[in-house]
Amino acid sequence: MRKLVESTFVTLDGVISDPHVWGQPYWDEEHNGYSAKLLFGADALLLGRETYEGFAGAWAGRSGDEYTDRINGLPKYVASTTLKEATAWNGNLIEGDVAAAVAALKQQEGQSILKYGTGALDRTLIENKLIDELHLWMFPVVAGGGVRLLDGLDLTHFDLLETTRFKSGIIVLTYGLKA
């Protein structure tokens, strides 16, 4: 059985939108190493529509290093209610019951399924207890506004599994859903 691992950047004030604006000063070798550990521990990506479209636009035209080649080469499973197809960038559109489709993906043999981006899809994943590890990268910055982490979810409890501290001030808090 595969694990579903979510990796999300968040500011001290809970903002997840526009990490390219507030996160870049903190992206260093420790950051890159942890990112690579997550990516190379996975053999598929799970993305919502916005993350899929944004990442495809940013990554698909690149090549030449192990990380880029890995992220471009992995199959992407895309949850969307608005896309008619997701064939670009090794995309596979999840149609119908997203929770059932993700549960079926988790039953397959293989490495972890890595999910980037936090949004509407998380409600379904959390309500159906499908996320095995939630890696929250807490950045030492206040964004002052933007989309908030897991906004609108019902009361949900997590177990702290691990903490990782970087010299830059980022702390990755790894959580699992309480049983």
Disulfide bonds with the S-S distance in Angstrom:
none
